[in-house]
Amino acid sequence: PLSMAEEEGEVDVDPQEGRLSADMIFNAIADYKLKTTSYSFSASRDLSPDDDGNLNDRLSTRIGVSHQVNDLTTVGLFATYAFQIDAEGEESSALTVSPSLSYQLSRDWTSSLSYRFVQSDEETETAYSNAVTLSLSYGTFLLP
């Protein structure tokens, strides 16, 4: 299934300056599923206010793939890139990459191990962060 939604758009015409500008906020999502592998893609643009009420322009995209190796094991890889321009024209960006591994321990118990790398760039500096997450989940169905 493929879906795209245009949430809001604006066209600004200034005849005195002889300029035409278009502004659009959007969110597009595409998913493709095979028997054991699924792919996902999303792209979006939004305007959000900062603490002073000025608008920040943010573009982001995300891609992902998930593959069920067997009945018990699933691996995945997801990546996100975001680019932002604030009201003063300063640019910043962030890249996130996250591989994961899930294992079904029993009918109700699942374990998951994931790693996340983030690189954030601003005008004058770059920051890196890493995280490893291990989770153990219990899920059951209650009958009415």
LINTARA-V198094 format. One line per field, one symbol per residue. ss: DSSP state (H for helix, E for strand, - for the rest). phi: phi as a letter, one per 40 degrees, with the letter a starting at -180 (. if undefined). psi: psi as a letter, one per 30 degrees, with the letter a starting at -180 (. if undefined). A space follows every 50 residues. Layout:
ss = ???
phi = ???
psi = ???
//
This chain:
ss = -EEEEEEEEEEEEE----EEEEEEEEEEEEEEE---EEEEEEEEEEEEE- ----EEEEEEEEEEEEEE----EEEEEEEEEEEEE-----EEEEEEEEEE EEEE----EEEEEEEEEEEEE----EEEEEEEEEEEEE------
phi = .bbabccaaabbbbcccgbbbbbabaabbbbbbbcbbbbaaaaababbcc ccgccbcbbaaababbbccacbbbbaabbbbbbbbcccgcbaaabbbaca bbbccacbbbbabbbbbbbbbbdbabbbababbbbbbbbabccc
psi = kkkkkjeklkkkkjfefhkkkkkkkljkkkkkkaefkkkkkkklklkkka fggkkkjkklkkllkkkjeaffkkllkkkkkkkkkaffgkkllkkkkjll kkkjeaefkklkklkkkkjkkaeflkkklkkkkklkkkklkkk.
//
